[in-house]
Amino acid sequence: MQASPASVRHKTEALIREGFLNPEPDSAVRVGEPLAVMDPNGTQHSWFVPLEVGGKLAGFAQLLTSLVPMRVSSFQRRPLDYEHCPDVADWTDIHRIATRAASMARQGEQLLERRGCCSWRERPCMRRAAAAAFFDSAFIESGNSMR
């Protein structure tokens, strides 16, 4: 049985309360809307869960579909420092990501849309910083369309 976004959010909130993600959790951090991470075949691989403070992305958690924590990352340089964190939309808004990726395309590279998500098509074995939100050769499916 696949977890719902609500159960992913509740699991992430519980992990924060338990200190799993940070031994001294910041009460300002809110769990954002979980996004399904899809593999190239369209099968869900995991969940990307933004950890937000205002409009900033303080970090993220990634949970497997079984809700087992896979990894966590923080963009804070120091505890309670959100000034240099990216905007949440830089990692979650499909239009912003696609625009940024397309602006960095080299000759022969193109951004392709696939079922409401996009993938970065490049020459073999190359990765781009513009596609950082699409980590581990996976796709974040947001339900938004680029049209």
C-alpha positions as CSV (number, residue, x, y, z in Angstrom):
1,M,0.0,0.0,0.0
2,Q,1.4,3.4,-1.0
3,A,1.7,6.1,1.6
4,S,-0.4,9.3,1.1
5,P,1.1,12.7,1.2
6,A,-0.6,13.3,4.6
7,S,1.0,10.2,6.1
8,V,4.4,11.2,4.7
9,R,4.0,14.6,6.3
10,H,2.9,13.1,9.7
11,K,5.9,10.7,9.6
12,T,8.3,13.6,8.9
13,E,6.8,15.7,11.6
14,A,7.3,12.8,14.0
15,L,10.9,12.4,13.0
16,I,11.5,16.1,13.6
17,R,9.9,15.9,17.1
18,E,12.0,12.8,18.0
19,G,15.2,14.7,17.0
20,F,16.0,12.2,14.2
21,L,16.6,15.0,11.7
22,N,18.2,17.4,14.0
23,P,19.0,16.9,17.7
24,E,17.8,20.4,18.5
25,P,14.8,20.9,16.2
26,D,13.8,24.5,15.3
27,S,10.2,25.2,16.0
28,A,10.1,27.6,13.0
29,V,10.6,24.7,10.6
30,R,7.5,23.5,8.9
31,V,7.0,20.4,6.9
32,G,6.1,21.3,3.3
33,E,4.0,19.4,0.8
34,P,5.6,16.0,0.1
35,L,6.4,15.4,-3.6
36,A,6.6,12.0,-5.2
37,V,10.0,11.2,-6.6
38,M,9.6,9.0,-9.7
39,D,12.2,6.8,-11.4
40,P,12.7,7.1,-15.2
41,N,10.1,4.3,-15.7
42,G,7.4,6.3,-13.9
43,T,7.4,4.2,-10.7
44,Q,7.5,6.0,-7.4
45,H,10.9,5.7,-5.8
46,S,10.5,7.9,-2.7
47,W,9.2,11.1,-1.3
48,F,10.9,14.5,-1.2
49,V,9.7,16.5,1.8
50,P,10.7,20.2,2.0
51,L,11.5,21.6,5.4
52,E,10.5,25.2,5.2
53,V,10.9,28.4,7.1
54,G,8.8,31.2,5.5
55,G,9.6,31.0,1.8
56,K,13.1,29.5,2.4
57,L,14.1,25.8,2.1
58,A,15.9,25.1,5.3
59,G,16.5,21.5,4.1
60,F,14.7,18.4,3.0
61,A,14.0,14.8,4.1
62,Q,13.7,12.0,1.6
63,L,11.6,9.0,2.7
64,L,11.2,5.7,0.8
65,T,7.7,4.8,-0.1
66,S,7.6,2.6,3.0
67,L,8.3,5.8,5.0
68,V,11.7,4.6,6.0
69,P,14.0,7.7,6.1
70,M,16.5,7.7,3.3
71,R,18.4,10.9,3.9
72,V,18.1,14.4,5.2
73,S,19.9,17.6,4.1
74,S,20.2,21.1,5.5
75,F,21.0,24.3,3.7
76,Q,21.7,26.2,6.9
77,R,25.2,27.4,7.4
78,R,24.6,27.7,11.1
79,P,21.6,26.8,13.3
80,L,18.7,29.2,12.9
81,D,20.4,30.8,9.8
82,Y,18.1,30.8,6.9
83,E,19.4,33.8,5.0
84,H,21.4,31.8,2.5
85,C,18.9,29.0,2.1
86,P,17.3,28.7,-1.4
87,D,13.7,29.7,-1.9
88,V,11.4,26.8,-1.6
89,A,10.2,27.3,-5.1
90,D,13.7,26.8,-6.4
91,W,13.4,23.1,-5.6
92,T,9.6,22.6,-5.8
93,D,8.1,24.8,-8.5
94,I,8.2,22.9,-11.8
95,H,8.0,26.1,-13.9
96,R,10.9,27.8,-12.0
97,I,13.0,24.6,-12.3
98,A,12.3,24.1,-16.0
99,T,13.0,27.8,-16.7
100,R,16.4,27.6,-14.9
101,A,17.3,24.4,-16.5
102,A,16.4,25.5,-20.0
103,S,18.4,28.7,-19.5
104,M,21.5,26.7,-18.8
105,A,21.1,24.2,-21.7
106,R,24.1,23.7,-23.9
107,Q,23.9,23.0,-27.6
108,G,22.3,19.5,-28.0
109,E,20.6,19.5,-24.6
110,Q,16.9,19.8,-24.1
111,L,14.4,19.7,-21.3
112,L,11.6,17.2,-21.9
113,E,8.2,17.1,-20.3
114,R,6.8,13.8,-19.2
115,R,3.5,13.4,-17.4
116,G,3.6,16.8,-15.6
117,C,7.2,16.5,-14.7
118,C,10.4,17.2,-16.6
119,S,13.6,15.4,-17.2
120,W,16.9,16.7,-18.2
121,R,18.1,15.0,-21.4
122,E,21.8,15.3,-22.0
123,R,24.7,13.6,-23.6
124,P,25.4,10.3,-21.8
125,C,27.1,10.4,-18.4
126,M,26.7,14.2,-17.9
127,R,24.8,15.9,-15.1
128,R,24.0,19.5,-14.6
129,A,23.7,21.7,-11.5
130,A,20.4,23.0,-13.0
131,A,18.9,19.6,-12.6
132,A,19.9,19.3,-8.9
133,A,16.3,19.1,-7.8
134,F,16.0,16.0,-9.9
135,F,18.5,14.0,-7.8
136,D,19.6,10.4,-8.3
137,S,18.3,10.4,-11.9
138,A,14.8,10.6,-10.5
139,F,12.0,13.0,-11.3
140,I,9.9,15.0,-8.9
141,E,6.3,14.8,-9.9
142,S,4.4,17.8,-8.6
143,G,1.1,17.5,-10.5
144,N,1.8,20.8,-12.2
145,S,2.1,21.0,-15.9
146,M,4.6,23.1,-17.9
147,R,1.8,24.1,-20.3
